[in-house]
Amino acid sequence: MSTAEHTDQKTVPSTPAVESAATPTVEAGRPAVGEPPGEKPVADRHTAGSAAKKPETDGAAEKPAAAAPAARAAAPAATESSAAAPSATPAPAAPAGDPAAASTPAAPTEPAAVPTDAAAASPAPVAPAAADAPAADGDRSPQAPQGGQQQGGDRPQQPQQRQGKKGRRGRDKQRQSGDQQRDDRPTIPCTGILDVLPDGFGFLRTSGFSQGDRDVYVSLSQIRRFGLRRGDMVAGQVREPKENEKYSALLKIDTVNGVDPDTARKRPVFEQLTPLFPEERLRLETDEHDTAARIMDLLCPIGKGQRGLITSPPKAGKTTILKKLANSIATNNPEVDLFVLLVDERPEEVTDMERSVKGTVVASTFDQPSENHVQVTELVLDRVKRLVEMGHDVVVLLDSITRMARAFNLNTPASGRILSGGVDSTALYPPKKFFGAARNIEGGGSLTILATALVETGSRMDEVIFEEFKGTGNMEIRLDRKLADKRIFPAIDIDTTGTRKEELLMEPAEAAAVWKLRGVLHSLDPAAAIELLIKKIRETKNNAEFLSALAKNAR
């Protein structure tokens, strides 16, 4: 047997039996050189790789002619390894061009023998077998490159990386299990109004329409999945915030606007609904002593879907008019959802309105920033739109649209086009959008908005705002400062107060009687006219009796 063949047989054993014979000095359970303590021995880790190559070895044994080129390729590699190793004892090796090694059939080993170092290539074991065994075993790994030199001490790096990945996976599993344990805690029922932010996610406002510490976070995926819109009243189950969270999170949605979430997805879009003139009347007359409500019911009837403007100078009684309107609508039309929106108002006025009105009072007082005025106004508008989409009749009393426009003028980015009075041209669009949302919907549902506008304040900005909204309403109530100075209440200017298409809200006989009444009062002084009307109304128990007496006197 030639020296090259002897080298091949001793260097790379092909079967587990040869492997055990080649490394007799490795003690069981002793870690190999270069391997960290506690790791699995390299030989055990790569036994599967050697077994996986066994079928190829058997095939090579059946066809010796096919293995001859591999033996010729292995001989030069062994020679180069012997020359590179600093061995003290010269090891006899076959030259690279030895014809005996080329003609001798290769032993039944793997197709390509990969010697690792000079000690493995030498027939005399110069170094201890325990130091050589890990290197030889490491070279039999499927990952070892053919014909290359690989040191046994570099091999344990890959098992360390694997252990690190396993450790990270274990920590991830522990975190997931901890989250699951925390999510298994009892949930809390919660109801709030959804406020969607520009980034797509939102919060449930649980303490009204303003931001609060108890708001509930709603993810973007939940909003898209259930088709939620800003202003929806969402009821569901909430979990408490985690250690690094500030707000609670919504886990489950039970209802949207009082109905099933699947049903709420099928609702129409407010902007796609068909608007009509008001046709169903909102009665304001409650009792015989409520003179202001009876006068407004005659001169400016209000229907569902009305867009009314109450023009008033300071100290003319507009707040009193609003409270009487709110109480009359709540008393005679309990099916209506009533909202009172106070923007930039005095805190004491807010308290008085909350105690005297049977409805939802939403306020942003003058001591709060303009950003809060804008946020509350937009959220109220979206809320009433969602109710109209569900077929509800909604009434909004706004005080005042002038202060709302001021807030948007401060909060809107400058466009470079300034109107007289310092009003930005783009600042009036959001208030117009709010006021223009009032409409009677074909097929059911309506939104009625009655807003106050300030005049005679000495501010050019207020005059510009009033002129922009002057022709947008279909009902107007004008209060006279001179009548208020004379302590005549309600200080209503009869000539400029009225409703468009009022014949759609009145019976023909009632409409004819009101027109005759206007003709009589128009010939009088404004103060004398309102005083006469107040006197005649107080003499009767209701408006029907008053109009009947007026018709008899006209004959």
C-alpha positions in Angstrom: 0.0 0.0 0.0 1.4 3.4 -0.9 2.0 6.3 1.5 -0.8 8.5 -0.1 -3.3 5.7 0.3 -2.2 5.2 3.9 -2.6 8.9 4.5 -6.1 8.9 3.0 -7.3 6.1 5.2 -6.0 7.5 8.4 -7.0 11.1 7.8 -10.7 11.0 6.9 -12.5 7.9 8.1 -15.8 7.5 6.3 -17.8 5.4 8.8 -18.6 5.7 12.5 -16.5 2.6 13.2 -13.4 4.1 11.6 -14.0 7.3 13.5 -13.9 5.6 16.8 -10.7 3.8 15.9 -9.0 7.0 14.7 -9.7 8.9 18.0 -9.0 6.3 20.7 -7.7 8.8 23.2 -10.7 11.1 23.5 -12.3 10.6 26.8 -16.1 10.3 27.1 -17.7 13.5 28.4 -14.5 15.6 28.1 -14.9 18.8 26.1 -12.8 19.1 23.0 -10.2 21.7 22.6 -11.7 25.1 21.4 -15.2 24.2 22.5 -16.8 26.1 25.4 -17.8 24.1 28.5 -21.4 22.7 28.5 -21.6 22.4 24.7 -22.3 19.2 22.9 -19.1 17.6 21.5 -18.3 18.4 17.9 -18.2 14.8 16.9 -21.7 14.2 18.2 -23.1 17.3 16.4 -21.8 16.2 13.1 -22.5 12.5 13.2 -25.7 13.2 11.4 -23.8 14.9 8.6 -21.4 12.0 8.2 -24.4 9.6 8.1 -26.1 11.8 5.5 -23.1 11.3 3.2 -22.9 7.5 3.7 -25.0 6.7 0.6 -22.5 8.7 -1.5 -19.6 6.7 0.0 -21.2 3.4 -0.8 -21.8 4.5 -4.3 -18.1 5.4 -4.6 -17.1 2.0 -3.3 -19.1 0.2 -6.0 -17.5 2.3 -8.7 -13.7 2.6 -7.9 -13.0 4.2 -11.3 -15.2 7.2 -10.4 -13.2 7.7 -7.1 -9.8 7.7 -8.7 -9.9 11.4 -9.7 -10.9 12.3 -6.2 -7.8 10.4 -4.8 -5.6 12.3 -7.3 -7.1 15.6 -6.1 -6.5 14.7 -2.5 -2.8 13.8 -2.9 -1.7 17.3 -3.8 -3.8 18.8 -1.0 -2.1 16.5 1.5 1.3 17.4 0.2 0.5 21.2 0.6 -0.7 20.6 4.2 2.5 18.6 5.1 4.7 21.4 3.7 2.8 24.1 5.6 2.8 22.3 9.0 5.8 23.0 11.3 6.3 19.3 12.2 9.6 18.2 13.8 9.6 14.7 12.3 9.4 14.6 8.5 6.4 12.6 7.3 6.8 10.5 4.2 4.3 11.6 1.7 3.8 10.7 -1.9 4.8 13.4 -4.4 2.1 15.3 -6.2 2.9 13.6 -9.5 3.4 10.0 -8.1 2.0 7.6 -10.7 1.6 4.9 -8.1 -0.8 7.0 -6.1 -2.7 7.8 -9.2 -3.0 4.2 -10.4 -3.9 2.7 -7.0 -7.6 2.4 -6.5 -8.9 4.6 -3.7 -10.1 3.1 -0.5 -13.9 3.1 0.1 -14.0 6.6 1.6 -15.8 9.8 0.7 -15.3 11.2 -2.8 -13.1 14.1 -1.6 -10.6 13.7 1.4 -10.1 16.9 3.3 -6.9 16.8 5.4 -6.9 19.5 8.1 -3.4 19.8 9.4 0.1 18.3 9.2 -0.5 16.0 12.2 -3.4 14.3 10.4 -1.4 13.8 7.2 1.7 12.4 9.0 1.8 8.6 9.6 3.5 9.1 13.0 1.3 10.9 15.6 3.5 13.8 16.6 0.7 15.7 18.5 -1.6 14.1 21.0 -4.6 12.4 19.5 -7.0 14.3 21.8 -5.9 17.6 20.2 -6.1 16.2 16.6 -9.5 14.6 17.0 -11.6 17.7 17.2 -9.9 19.1 14.1 -10.5 15.9 12.1 -14.1 15.6 13.3 -14.7 19.3 12.5 -13.5 18.8 8.9 -16.0 16.0 8.4 -18.9 18.5 8.9 -20.9 19.2 5.8 -20.2 22.9 6.2 -16.4 22.4 5.8 -15.2 23.6 2.4 -13.5 21.0 0.2 -9.7 21.2 0.0 -9.4 24.1 2.6 -7.7 24.4 5.9 -10.0 24.9 8.9 -8.8 25.1 12.5 -10.7 23.1 15.1 -10.8 26.1 17.5 -12.9 28.2 15.1 -15.8 25.8 14.8 -17.7 26.5 18.1 -18.6 30.0 16.9 -21.6 28.7 14.9 -23.1 26.7 17.9 -22.8 29.9 20.0 -24.8 31.9 17.5 -27.4 29.2 17.4 -27.6 29.2 21.2 -28.0 33.0 21.1 -30.9 32.7 18.7 -32.5 30.1 20.8 -32.0 32.3 23.9 -33.7 35.2 22.1 -36.6 33.0 21.0 -37.0 31.9 24.6 -37.1 35.4 25.9 -39.6 36.4 23.2 -41.8 33.4 24.3 -41.5 34.6 27.9 -42.6 38.1 26.9 -45.5 36.8 24.9 -46.6 34.5 27.8 -46.4 37.5 30.1 -48.5 39.6 27.8 -51.1 36.9 27.5 -51.3 36.6 31.3 -51.8 40.3 31.5 -54.4 40.3 28.8 -56.3 37.6 30.6 -57.1 40.1 33.4 -60.8 41.2 33.7 -61.8 43.9 31.2 -63.7 47.0 32.0 -66.8 48.1 30.0 -66.4 51.6 28.5 -68.4 54.0 26.3 -67.0 57.0 24.5 -67.1 59.2 21.4 -64.5 58.3 18.9 -62.0 61.1 17.9 -59.8 60.1 15.0 -56.5 61.8 14.7 -54.7 62.7 11.5 -52.3 59.7 11.9 -55.2 57.3 11.6 -55.6 56.0 15.2 -58.0 57.5 17.6 -59.3 57.9 21.2 -62.6 57.4 22.9 -63.4 60.6 24.7 -65.0 59.3 27.9 -65.3 62.6 29.7 -67.3 64.6 27.1 -66.0 66.0 23.9 -62.6 67.3 25.2 -59.4 65.4 25.8 -59.0 63.7 29.2 -56.7 61.4 31.2 -59.2 58.6 31.0 -59.5 58.4 27.2 -59.2 55.0 25.6 -56.8 54.2 22.7 -58.3 52.8 19.5 -55.9 51.3 17.0 -55.9 52.0 13.2 -56.7 48.3 12.5 -59.9 48.4 14.6 -61.0 51.6 12.9 -60.6 50.1 9.4 -62.0 46.7 10.3 -65.3 48.0 11.8 -65.6 51.0 9.5 -65.6 53.4 12.4 -65.9 57.2 11.8 -65.1 60.2 13.8 -68.0 61.0 16.1 -69.2 57.4 16.6 -70.5 56.4 20.0 -68.5 53.2 20.7 -69.2 50.8 23.5 -66.8 47.9 24.3 -64.4 46.2 26.6 -61.2 48.0 27.7 -58.0 46.7 29.3 -56.0 48.7 31.8 -52.8 50.3 30.6 -49.5 48.4 30.9 -46.5 49.7 32.7 -45.2 51.7 29.8 -48.6 52.9 28.5 -50.5 56.1 29.4 -54.0 55.2 28.1 -56.2 52.2 28.3 -56.7 50.2 25.1 -59.9 49.0 23.4 -60.0 45.2 23.2 -63.6 44.5 21.9 -66.3 46.5 20.3 -69.8 45.7 21.4 -72.0 48.4 19.8 -71.5 51.4 17.5 -74.1 54.1 18.0 -76.3 51.7 19.8 -76.4 49.0 17.1 -74.3 46.0 16.1 -71.0 46.9 14.4 -71.9 44.9 11.3 -75.1 46.9 11.0 -73.3 50.2 11.5 -71.0 49.5 8.6 -74.0 49.6 6.2 -75.0 53.2 7.1 -74.9 55.9 4.4 -72.4 58.8 4.2 -73.8 62.1 5.4 -72.5 64.1 2.4 -74.2 61.7 0.0 -77.7 62.2 1.6 -80.3 64.4 -0.3 -81.2 67.7 1.4 -84.7 69.1 1.3 -86.6 72.1 2.6 -87.9 71.7 6.2 -91.4 70.2 6.2 -92.0 68.9 9.7 -92.5 71.6 12.3 -90.9 71.9 15.7 -93.5 73.4 18.0 -92.2 76.0 20.4 -95.4 76.9 22.3 -95.4 75.3 25.7 -97.7 77.3 28.0 -99.6 80.6 27.9 -96.9 82.4 30.0 -94.0 81.7 27.6 -94.5 84.8 25.5 -91.2 84.6 23.7 -91.7 81.0 22.5 -95.3 81.9 21.3 -94.1 85.0 19.3 -91.3 83.0 17.7 -93.7 80.2 16.8 -95.9 82.8 14.9 -93.3 85.0 13.3 -90.5 82.5 12.5 -91.6 78.9 12.7 -88.8 76.3 12.9 -88.9 73.0 11.1 -86.7 69.9 11.3 -83.6 70.7 9.2 -83.8 74.5 9.7 -80.7 76.6 9.4 -81.4 79.6 11.5 -79.4 82.7 12.5 -80.1 84.7 15.6 -78.6 88.1 15.1 -78.1 90.0 18.3 -76.0 92.9 19.7 -74.5 92.6 23.1 -77.0 92.5 26.1 -80.0 92.0 23.9 -81.2 88.7 25.4 -79.8 86.2 23.0 -78.8 83.8 25.7 -82.3 83.9 27.1 -83.8 83.2 23.7 -81.5 80.2 23.3 -82.6 78.8 26.7 -86.3 79.2 25.8 -85.7 77.5 22.4 -83.9 74.6 24.1 -86.6 74.0 26.7 -89.5 74.4 24.1 -87.9 71.9 21.7 -87.1 69.4 24.5 -90.6 69.6 25.9 -92.6 69.4 22.7 -90.3 67.1 20.8 -88.7 64.6 23.1 -87.7 62.4 20.2 -85.1 65.0 19.1 -81.5 64.8 20.1 -80.7 68.3 21.5 -77.1 69.7 21.7 -76.1 73.1 23.0 -72.6 74.1 21.9 -71.0 77.1 23.7 -67.8 78.4 22.2 -65.6 81.0 24.0 -68.4 81.6 26.5 -68.2 82.6 30.2 -68.0 79.7 32.7 -71.0 80.9 34.7 -73.1 80.9 31.5 -72.1 77.3 30.9 -73.2 76.3 34.4 -76.5 78.1 34.0 -77.1 76.4 30.6 -76.3 73.0 32.0 -78.8 73.5 34.9 -81.6 74.9 32.8 -81.5 72.9 29.6 -82.7 69.3 29.1 -80.0 68.2 26.6 -76.3 67.7 26.0 -74.4 70.9 26.8 -70.9 71.0 25.3 -68.7 74.0 26.1 -65.3 75.4 25.5 -64.9 78.5 27.7 -63.0 81.6 26.9 -60.1 80.7 29.2 -59.2 77.7 27.0 -57.0 77.9 23.9 -58.4 78.3 20.4 -57.1 74.8 19.6 -59.6 73.4 22.1 -62.4 75.4 20.6 -61.7 74.0 17.1 -61.3 70.4 18.4 -64.6 70.5 20.3 -66.5 72.2 17.4 -65.3 69.6 14.9 -66.1 66.7 17.1 -69.6 67.9 17.9 -70.2 68.3 14.1 -69.0 64.8 13.4 -71.1 63.4 16.3 -74.4 64.9 15.0 -73.6 63.8 11.5 -73.3 60.2 12.7 -76.7 60.5 14.4 -78.3 61.8 11.2 -76.8 58.9 9.3 -78.7 56.6 11.6 -82.0 58.4 10.9 -82.2 60.6 14.0 -83.5 64.2 14.2 -80.9 66.4 15.8 -81.0 70.0 16.9 -77.9 72.1 17.7 -78.0 75.5 19.4 -74.7 77.3 18.9 -73.5 80.3 20.8 -71.9 81.8 18.9 -70.8 81.4 15.3 -68.9 84.7 15.5 -66.6 83.4 18.3 -66.2 80.1 16.4 -65.0 81.9 13.4 -62.5 83.9 15.5 -61.1 80.6 16.9 -60.7 79.2 13.4 -59.1 82.4 12.3 -56.5 82.1 15.0 -55.9 78.4 14.4 -55.9 78.2 10.6 -52.5 78.5 8.8 -52.1 81.8 7.1 -53.0 81.7 3.4 -51.6 85.1 2.5 -55.1 86.5 1.6 -56.5 88.7 4.4 -60.0 90.2 4.2 -61.0 93.4 5.9 -60.9 93.2 9.6 -58.0 90.8 9.7 -60.0 87.7 8.7 -58.1 85.1 6.7 -59.9 84.0 3.6 -59.6 80.3 4.5 -60.6 80.7 8.1 -64.3 81.1 7.3 -64.6 77.8 5.5 -64.8 75.5 8.7 -67.6 77.6 10.3 -69.5 77.6 6.9 -69.1 73.9 6.8 -70.6 73.6 10.3 -73.5 75.9 9.6 -74.1 74.4 6.2 -74.5 70.9 7.6 -78.0 71.7 8.7 -80.5 70.1 6.3 -83.6 68.0 6.1 -82.8 64.5 4.8 -84.9 62.7 2.2 -85.9 59.4 3.6 -85.5 60.3 7.3 -83.3 62.2 9.6 -82.6 65.9 9.9 -80.0 68.3 11.4 -81.3 71.7 12.7 -78.7 74.3 13.6 -79.7 77.6 15.3 -76.6 79.8 15.8 -76.2 83.3 17.2 -74.2 86.0 15.4 -72.9 89.1 17.1 -73.4 92.5 15.6 -72.8 96.1 16.7 -69.8 95.1 18.7 -67.5 97.8 17.3 -65.3 95.1 15.7 -64.8 95.1 11.9 -64.0 91.4 12.1 -67.4 90.6 13.6 -69.1 92.6 10.8 -67.2 90.7 8.1 -68.2 87.4 9.7 -71.8 88.4 9.9 -71.9 89.5 6.3 -70.4 86.1 5.3 -73.2 84.2 7.0 -76.0 86.7 6.4 -77.5 84.9 3.4 -76.7 81.3 4.2 -79.6 80.6 6.6 -83.2 80.0 5.8 -84.5 81.5 9.1 -83.5 84.6 11.0 -84.4 86.2 14.3 -83.1 89.7 14.8 -82.9 91.3 18.2 -83.1 95.1 18.6 -80.8 96.8 21.1 -83.1 99.8 21.4 -86.0 97.5 22.5 -83.7 95.9 25.1 -82.7 99.3 26.4 -86.4 100.0 26.9 -86.7 96.7 28.8 -89.0 95.3 26.2 -88.4 91.5 26.1 -88.3 89.6 23.9 -86.6 92.4 22.0 -87.5 90.9 18.5 -87.5 93.1 15.4 -90.7 92.0 13.7 -90.0 93.4 10.3 -86.6 91.6 9.8 -87.6 88.3 11.6 -89.0 85.5 9.5 -88.6 82.0 7.8 -88.1 81.1 4.2 -90.8 78.8 2.8 -92.9 79.1 6.0 -96.0 78.0 4.1 -94.5 74.5 4.2 -94.6 74.5 8.0 -98.0 76.1 8.6 -101.6 75.2 7.8 -103.1 77.4 5.0 -105.4 79.2 7.4 -102.7 79.8 9.9 -100.4 81.2 7.3 -103.1 83.6 6.0 -103.7 84.8 9.5 -100.0 85.4 10.2 -99.6 87.4 7.0 -102.5 89.7 8.0 -100.9 90.1 11.4 -97.6 91.2 9.8 -99.5 93.7 7.7 -101.0 95.3 10.8 -97.7 95.4 12.7 -95.6 96.7 9.9 -97.5 100.0 9.9 -96.5 100.6 13.5 -93.3 101.7 15.1 -91.0 98.7 16.0 -91.4 99.3 19.7 -95.2 99.9 19.5 -95.6 96.8 17.3 -93.8 94.4 19.7 -95.6 95.9 22.7 -99.0 95.4 21.0 -98.2 91.9 20.0 -97.0 91.0 23.6 -100.2 92.5 25.0 -102.6 90.6 22.7 -100.7 87.3 23.2 -100.9 87.5 27.0 -104.7 88.0 26.7 -105.1 84.5 25.1 -104.2 81.1 26.3 -102.6 79.8 23.2 -101.7 80.9 19.6 -104.7 79.1 18.1 -107.0 81.2 20.2 -105.1 84.4 19.3 -105.3 83.7 15.6 -109.0 82.9 15.8 -109.6 86.2 17.6 -107.5 88.1 15.1 -109.5 86.6 12.2 -112.8 87.6 13.8 -111.6 91.2 14.3 -110.5 91.3 10.6 -114.0 90.5 9.4 
